[in-house]
C-alpha cells in the first residue's frame, strides 16, 4: 500500500477542516485516512492505491490551497 501525509496550517479554522477531511476520506472508500490535529496543523495520512492517493492529494491542494507536505514534521 502507498501512503502520503498532508499537513496544513489553518489556525482558528482547524475544526471545520478537520471535520471536512473526515468527510472527504469517507467519501473516497478506496482510501484509508486518519486525521489528527497537532497544534495549529491538521495532519491527514492517506493510504491506498498510489494513483488514488495522488489524486486525493492533488484535489486537496487544488481545493484548499494550503501547504502540503509528504511527511509529517518530527
Secondary structure as UniProt FT lines:
FT   STRAND          2..9
FT   HELIX           11..13
FT   HELIX           14..27
FT   TURN            29..30
FT   STRAND          32..38
FT   TURN            39..40
FT   STRAND          41..48
FT   HELIX           50..64
//
